[in-house]
Structures are given as structure tokens and as C-alpha cells.
Amino acid sequence: MIQSADYPGLFDARISTLKAEGRYRIFAELTRPAGQYPRVLWHSEHNAAPTAVITWCSNDYLGMGHHPAVREAMLAAVHNGATGAGGTRNIGGTNAMHVELERLLAALHGKPAALSFTSGYSANLAALSVLGSALPGMVILSDGDNHNSMIEGIRRSGADKMVFAHNDPRDLEAKLASISPDRPKLVVFESVYSMSGNIAPIEAFAKIAKRYGAMTYLDEVHAVGMYGSRGGGVSQELGLADQIDVIQGTLGKAFGMQGGYVTGPTSVIDCIRSFGASFIFSTSLAPVLAAGAIASVSHLMNSQDERRLQRERVAAVKTKLGALGLPVMPSVSHIVPVFVGDPVKVKTLTDRLLDRHAIYLQPINFPTVARGTERIRIAPGPCHSPEMVEHLVHALANEWEALDLPRTSVPTNALAAAVA
């Protein structure tokens, strides 16, 4: 038994271990001046004044957080009094903007209903915990590289869980075949896996799930806004959205706002609304954020310019880094992961890029990715100019050589996506 323990000292020891492993995370303090994205201001304790840097790892993939239409909609909402929500959705916190936003999101994905949340994490937590617990005997089949929010939602559901190999239709089918036909089943996976950039075989998964009488749940958080004719994600781009039962997304990435949502059949969404704890007991999304989200989603449902420019920048970065022999991990999506394989070296690399080249990239290490697969994760967007691309490539080439980082092919174990 611990008696008169130095509890703060015990926690300090845990942090010391984290630092010794090279995994201690330091938050970069950044200010995002209006209209200047991807230029941001870095506030460092070493400099009296903030330094202008270019961010290459923001999840504001299309720069919509700075779009004039979005800013104007939010200012108008504030002027009209829509700031905080004032309560949970059930107790005074449902605003006309929530209703409008949910109608818009349902239309975006071609689904009968939608439900908004304060974050994508909460959306997965509530939806999967309800879907797994509402039907007795439910079995949830989860891709091995699914996000932590999905893992936690499944765990909280109490349903039986089977994990199938990442993006592997054969393993999924084998596991579905082993389940009694009379048990309800749910197949859960992502479209774009954000730390590796790979994309799920959505059509194969949908067909297999249907063959075995399983529902499908697709997380499109890293794809909404950027894929599909209206920004509905990879499932929309492939013409498969109608083959997926529930589509989950976020407002906090390509749409440049904050919040998350789920879309699907009315009865399913109503069940999540009625039983999802992280929805029921959370204050509603601030109406001012809902107003910005409405403007952003509406714009990207009708504009192709942002998606076209982003793809041009992504292609340029991949081509130029590949030509230099840097270990760019295979990716057909907008994510450009570059393998380093060591937590200390990846931190040193990103520190040097920031200090010497005014380039902000965050090191990606465990538990976001598996140990030994540490990397940088580049997210080029339409706001990055060709000159910025050249600057990034030149800086990476210089620092790669200075640090004697590997230029070999990416190890097999590093090709797996995020483990959490």
C-alpha cells in the first residue's frame, strides 16, 4: 500500500519516461491572422515578437476557416445574437441553425436524416455506443486501423467485437462468415486513413456486408469537403454513398469549423439522438459555429475550385519529394506522409524546419502511429502557392541531408495506418 505518497512526483516520473522516449508533445502556439492562411504567427518563448511561418499540417485542408463567406455568416450570426447555445439540445439548446445545418448535412450525403455534435469524436462515441447496444446480440466488425473515437464507441457499446485486418476484404468476409446469420452485424471503417493516406475498398466492403446481412458505418472525417461532386466524401466520389447505411463526418477539417455529425436512416439517427450519452449530456454546438458550417458546406457543395487546386498542390509535393528520393509513403489521397522511423529524429527534423525555414510540421509518433513508424504528415492545400511548395521541398531536402535521415524505401511495418 502506498502511504503518504508523493503523487505529483509519481506523475512527474511518467512524464519523464515520455520525454526519455522522445514522445513528449509540445504544443506550438499559433495565431491564424484573417485572410493570410497558410501563413500563421508562431509565438515562441525564445522570440519577443511572433514569427510568421507557413503551416503544412493543418486539418483546415481547404482553408475554409478563413473564407470570406464563412466569416460573414458567423459575424451575422453574432450580430443577431446567436453566440452560445444556452443548453443541451433537449433543454433549450436547439437553435434554428442546428436544424438547418442538419438538413443540409443530410442532403450532402443523400440521407434522410442527420444529427450534429460538438466534435467528430463525440459523434463516433455516441453513434457506435448506441448502434452496438440497441440491438441484442450485435457483433461489430472493426477495421484494425480505425480511429480511437471509433474504438472507444465500440467498447462502450458492450457489443461483441471482431477486428479485421486493415483494408482487407477477405479477412472481413471470413469473419462475417463465422458469425451466426441470425445475429445483427455492423461493419465499421474509415474512407481516408489520415496518418497513412490510404483509402478503404468501400465498394468491396459494402458488397460483402450486404451479402452477410450487415449494416455499414463509414467515417468520412478526412474526406468530407474534398471528395465527391458536392464534397460528400470518397463514397460520393465513387457513387457508393447509397450503399452505406451510416456516414459520419466532421465540420472541423475541410469545412474549417468545429463539430461532427452522423447521417443515415431516420430511425437510426433518432435512436442515436434518444440514447447517445455524449449527445444527450453535452451543450449544443454554438449557433455561431453552426452558421459558419452552413456557409462552408453550402459553398463546397457548389464550388470545385478548392478541390481542384488542392489536388494540383498534392500532386506537385508528392512528385517533387519522390524525385529527391525521400521516403514518401504510398498514398492515393491528399495526405503526404514521409517516413522517418525514429521519435527523436522526427522531432529534431520538425524543430529545424520551424527554426531555420519558418515551416511548421508536427512530428507524428506513438500512440498516433505504431512505434518505429514515426513520420511527418504533410497536408498541401489550395492556399499553398507554387512558391511555397518549392520552399518546402528545398527545406526538406536540406534538412534530410543534414540529419542523415533514411532515403531508403518505406519499411513494410510502416505502411500500416494509425493505430489509434
C-alpha positions in Angstrom: 0.0 0.0 0.0 1.2 3.5 -0.8 1.4 5.6 2.3 2.0 9.4 2.2 2.9 9.0 -1.4 4.3 11.9 -3.4 1.6 11.7 -6.0 2.9 14.7 -8.1 6.3 13.0 -8.1 4.8 9.8 -9.4 3.1 11.7 -12.2 6.4 13.5 -12.9 8.1 10.2 -13.3 5.6 9.2 -16.0 6.2 12.4 -17.9 10.0 11.9 -17.6 9.6 8.5 -19.2 7.6 10.0 -22.0 10.4 12.6 -22.5 13.1 10.0 -22.5 11.3 8.1 -25.3 11.2 11.3 -27.4 7.4 11.3 -27.4 6.7 14.3 -25.2 4.4 16.6 -27.1 4.9 20.4 -27.1 2.0 22.5 -28.4 3.0 25.2 -30.8 1.2 28.4 -30.0 -0.1 29.7 -33.3 -2.3 32.6 -34.3 -4.2 32.5 -37.6 -4.5 36.0 -38.9 -7.6 36.5 -41.1 -7.0 36.1 -44.8 -3.4 35.1 -44.6 -3.7 31.3 -44.4 -1.5 29.2 -44.6 0.7 31.8 -43.1 0.3 31.8 -39.3 2.1 33.5 -36.4 4.2 31.3 -34.1 4.6 32.6 -30.6 7.9 31.3 -29.2 9.3 31.9 -25.7 12.6 32.5 -27.4 11.4 35.4 -29.5 9.9 38.6 -28.2 7.6 39.0 -31.2 5.7 36.3 -33.0 7.3 34.8 -36.2 5.5 34.3 -39.5 5.6 30.7 -40.5 3.8 28.5 -43.1 1.8 25.6 -41.8 1.8 22.4 -43.8 -0.1 20.1 -41.4 -3.4 21.8 -40.7 -6.6 19.9 -40.9 -8.2 23.0 -42.3 -7.5 21.3 -45.6 -9.1 23.8 -47.9 -8.6 27.0 -45.9 -12.4 27.4 -45.3 -11.7 28.6 -41.8 -10.7 31.9 -43.5 -13.2 32.0 -46.3 -15.0 35.4 -46.6 -18.4 33.8 -46.9 -17.8 31.8 -43.7 -16.6 34.8 -41.8 -19.5 36.9 -42.9 -22.0 34.3 -41.9 -20.5 34.0 -38.4 -20.4 37.8 -37.9 -24.0 38.0 -39.0 -24.9 35.2 -36.5 -23.1 37.1 -33.7 -24.8 40.3 -34.6 -28.2 38.6 -34.5 -27.5 37.1 -31.1 -26.5 33.5 -31.9 -23.4 33.0 -29.8 -23.7 30.3 -27.2 -26.3 27.6 -27.4 -27.7 28.0 -23.9 -28.2 24.4 -23.1 -28.3 20.8 -24.3 -30.4 20.0 -27.4 -33.2 18.7 -25.1 -33.2 21.6 -22.7 -33.3 24.9 -24.6 -30.3 24.3 -26.7 -31.8 23.6 -30.1 -31.4 26.6 -32.4 -32.9 27.1 -35.9 -29.3 26.9 -37.2 -28.9 23.4 -35.8 -32.0 22.3 -37.7 -30.9 24.0 -40.9 -27.4 22.5 -40.6 -28.7 19.0 -40.1 -31.0 19.3 -43.1 -28.0 20.4 -45.2 -25.8 17.6 -44.0 -28.4 15.0 -44.7 -28.7 16.5 -48.3 -24.9 16.5 -48.6 -24.8 12.7 -48.2 -28.2 11.9 -49.7 -29.5 10.5 -46.4 -32.9 11.1 -44.8 -31.6 12.5 -41.5 -28.6 13.9 -39.8 -27.5 14.8 -36.2 -24.9 17.3 -35.2 -22.4 17.1 -32.3 -19.8 19.3 -30.7 -17.0 17.1 -32.2 -16.4 14.2 -34.6 -15.1 12.3 -31.6 -18.4 12.7 -29.8 -20.3 11.7 -32.9 -18.4 8.4 -33.2 -18.6 7.8 -29.4 -22.4 8.3 -29.3 -23.3 6.6 -32.6 -21.3 3.5 -32.2 -22.1 3.0 -28.5 -25.8 3.2 -29.4 -25.6 1.1 -32.6 -23.8 -1.6 -30.7 -26.1 -1.7 -27.7 -29.6 -1.1 -29.2 -29.9 -4.5 -30.9 -29.4 -7.6 -28.7 -26.6 -9.8 -29.9 -24.9 -7.2 -32.1 -21.5 -8.0 -33.4 -19.3 -5.1 -34.6 -16.6 -5.8 -37.1 -14.0 -3.0 -36.9 -11.1 -2.3 -39.3 -7.8 -2.8 -37.5 -6.7 0.8 -38.1 -9.9 2.6 -37.0 -9.6 5.8 -35.0 -9.6 5.9 -31.2 -13.1 7.5 -31.2 -14.5 4.5 -33.0 -12.6 2.0 -30.8 -14.0 3.8 -27.7 -17.5 3.9 -29.1 -17.5 0.2 -29.8 -16.0 -0.6 -26.4 -18.7 1.4 -24.6 -21.4 -0.3 -26.5 -20.7 -3.6 -24.8 -21.2 -5.4 -28.1 -19.1 -8.3 -29.2 -16.2 -7.0 -31.4 -14.2 -8.6 -34.1 -11.2 -6.8 -35.7 -10.5 -7.5 -39.3 -7.1 -6.8 -41.0 -6.8 -3.2 -42.3 -8.5 -2.7 -45.7 -8.7 -6.5 -46.2 -12.0 -7.7 -47.8 -11.0 -11.3 -47.5 -10.5 -11.1 -43.8 -13.7 -9.2 -43.3 -15.7 -11.8 -45.2 -14.1 -14.7 -43.3 -15.1 -13.1 -40.0 -18.6 -12.3 -41.2 -19.0 -15.9 -42.3 -18.1 -17.2 -38.9 -21.0 -15.3 -37.2 -24.4 -16.8 -36.9 -26.7 -15.5 -39.6 -29.4 -14.5 -37.1 -27.2 -12.1 -35.2 -27.2 -8.4 -36.1 -23.9 -7.2 -37.5 -22.2 -3.8 -38.1 -19.1 -3.2 -40.3 -17.2 -0.1 -39.2 -14.4 1.5 -41.2 -12.9 4.8 -42.5 -12.7 6.2 -46.0 -9.3 8.0 -45.7 -6.9 7.0 -43.0 -5.3 10.2 -42.0 -1.8 9.1 -40.9 -1.1 6.9 -43.9 -3.3 8.5 -46.5 -4.6 5.1 -47.8 -8.3 4.7 -48.8 -10.6 1.8 -47.9 -12.0 -0.5 -50.5 -15.5 0.9 -49.9 -17.3 -1.0 -52.7 -15.9 -4.4 -51.7 -16.7 -3.8 -48.0 -20.3 -2.7 -48.9 -20.9 -5.7 -51.1 -19.6 -8.2 -48.5 -21.6 -6.6 -45.7 -24.8 -6.8 -47.8 -24.1 -10.4 -48.6 -24.0 -11.3 -44.9 -26.8 -9.0 -43.8 -24.6 -6.5 -42.0 -25.1 -2.7 -41.6 -22.2 -0.4 -42.7 -20.8 2.6 -40.9 -18.3 4.8 -42.7 -16.2 7.5 -41.1 -15.5 10.2 -43.7 -14.0 12.8 -41.5 -10.8 13.2 -43.6 -12.7 13.2 -46.8 -15.8 15.3 -46.5 -15.5 18.6 -48.4 -12.6 17.2 -50.5 -14.0 14.3 -52.5 -17.2 13.9 -54.4 -19.0 16.2 -56.8 -20.5 18.1 -53.8 -17.9 17.3 -51.2 -19.7 14.3 -49.7 -16.6 12.3 -49.4 -15.0 9.3 -51.1 -18.3 7.3 -51.0 -19.9 10.1 -53.0 -17.0 10.3 -55.5 -17.2 6.6 -56.1 -21.0 6.7 -56.4 -21.4 4.4 -53.4 -23.0 6.6 -50.7 -26.3 4.9 -51.2 -24.6 1.6 -50.4 -23.5 2.8 -46.9 -26.1 2.9 -44.1 -24.5 5.5 -41.8 -22.0 8.1 -42.8 -20.2 10.1 -40.1 -18.3 13.3 -40.7 -16.7 16.3 -39.2 -17.1 20.1 -39.5 -13.6 20.6 -38.1 -11.4 19.7 -41.0 -12.1 20.6 -44.6 -15.2 22.6 -43.6 -12.9 24.7 -41.4 -15.2 24.9 -38.4 -15.8 22.7 -35.3 -18.2 19.9 -34.7 -19.2 16.5 -36.0 -22.2 14.7 -37.3 -23.8 11.4 -38.4 -26.2 10.8 -41.3 -28.4 7.9 -42.1 -31.9 6.4 -41.9 -34.3 8.4 -39.8 -34.9 5.6 -37.3 -31.2 5.1 -36.8 -30.4 8.8 -36.3 -33.4 9.1 -34.0 -32.1 6.2 -31.9 -28.7 7.9 -31.6 -30.4 11.1 -30.7 -32.5 9.4 -28.0 -29.9 7.2 -26.4 -26.4 8.6 -27.2 -25.0 9.8 -23.8 -22.3 12.1 -25.3 -25.1 13.8 -27.3 -27.7 14.0 -24.6 -25.5 15.4 -21.9 -23.4 17.9 -24.0 -24.2 21.5 -24.5 -25.2 22.0 -28.1 -22.8 23.2 -30.8 -22.6 27.0 -30.6 -25.0 28.5 -33.1 -22.3 30.9 -34.4 -20.3 27.7 -35.4 -23.4 26.2 -36.9 -23.8 29.4 -39.0 -20.2 29.1 -40.2 -20.6 25.4 -41.0 -23.8 26.1 -43.0 -21.9 28.7 -45.1 -18.8 26.4 -45.6 -20.8 23.3 -46.5 -23.0 25.2 -48.9 -20.0 26.8 -50.6 -18.2 23.4 -51.1 -21.4 21.7 -52.4 -21.3 24.2 -55.3 -17.6 25.0 -55.9 -15.0 22.8 -57.4 -12.1 25.3 -57.3 -10.8 24.4 -53.9 -10.8 20.7 -54.6 -9.1 21.2 -58.0 -6.3 23.4 -56.6 -5.7 21.1 -53.7 -5.2 18.1 -55.9 -2.7 20.1 -58.0 -0.7 21.0 -54.9 -0.8 17.5 -53.5 0.5 16.0 -56.8 3.3 18.6 -57.0 4.5 17.8 -53.5 4.4 14.1 -54.0 6.2 14.3 -57.3 8.9 16.6 -56.2 9.7 14.8 -52.9 9.7 11.5 -54.7 12.2 12.8 -57.3 14.5 13.6 -54.4 14.4 10.1 -53.1 12.7 11.0 -49.9 10.7 8.1 -48.4 7.2 9.3 -49.2 4.7 6.6 -48.0 2.3 5.4 -50.7 -0.9 7.4 -50.7 -3.6 8.0 -53.2 -5.3 10.6 -51.0 -4.5 14.2 -50.2 -2.2 13.1 -47.3 1.5 13.1 -47.9 3.2 11.0 -45.2 7.0 11.0 -45.2 8.7 8.2 -43.2 11.4 8.9 -40.5 11.1 5.9 -38.2 12.5 7.5 -35.0 10.7 9.7 -32.4 13.8 11.8 -31.6 14.8 12.3 -35.2 11.4 13.3 -36.4 11.2 15.9 -33.5 14.6 17.2 -34.4 13.6 17.5 -38.1 10.4 19.4 -37.3 12.2 21.7 -34.9 14.8 22.6 -37.5 12.2 23.2 -40.2 10.5 25.6 -37.8 13.6 27.4 -36.5 15.5 27.6 -39.8 12.9 27.6 -42.5 9.7 29.0 -40.9 7.9 25.8 -41.8 5.5 24.2 -39.3 5.1 20.5 -39.4 4.2 18.4 -36.4 6.0 15.1 -35.6 3.7 12.1 -35.7 4.6 9.4 -33.2 3.1 6.8 -30.9 0.3 6.4 -29.9 -1.0 8.1 -33.1 1.1 5.7 -35.2 3.0 2.5 -34.2 6.4 2.7 -32.7 9.1 2.7 -35.3 6.9 4.2 -37.9 7.2 7.8 -36.9 6.7 10.3 -39.7 5.8 13.8 -40.8 2.4 14.3 -42.3 2.1 16.9 -45.0 -1.3 18.3 -46.0 -1.0 20.5 -49.1 -4.0 22.7 -49.9 -5.3 25.2 -52.4 -3.9 28.1 -50.4 -0.3 26.9 -50.7 1.3 28.6 -53.6 3.8 27.0 -56.1 6.5 29.1 -54.4 5.5 27.7 -51.0 5.8 24.2 -52.5 9.3 24.9 -53.8 10.3 26.3 -50.4 9.0 23.2 -48.6 10.8 20.8 -50.9 14.1 22.7 -50.7 14.0 22.9 -46.9 13.2 19.2 -46.6 16.0 18.2 -48.9 18.5 20.3 -47.0 17.4 19.0 -43.5 17.2 15.4 -44.7 20.8 15.5 -45.8 22.0 17.5 -42.7 20.4 14.9 -40.4 21.4 12.0 -42.5 17.9 10.6 -42.5 17.0 7.5 -44.4 16.2 7.7 -48.1 15.5 4.0 -48.4 12.1 2.5 -49.3 9.5 2.6 -46.5 9.6 -0.5 -44.3 6.6 -2.8 -44.6 5.5 -2.3 -41.0 5.3 1.5 -41.6 2.7 1.0 -44.3 0.1 0.4 -41.7 -2.1 3.4 -40.9 -2.6 4.9 -37.5 -3.1 2.6 -34.5 -5.2 5.0 -32.6 
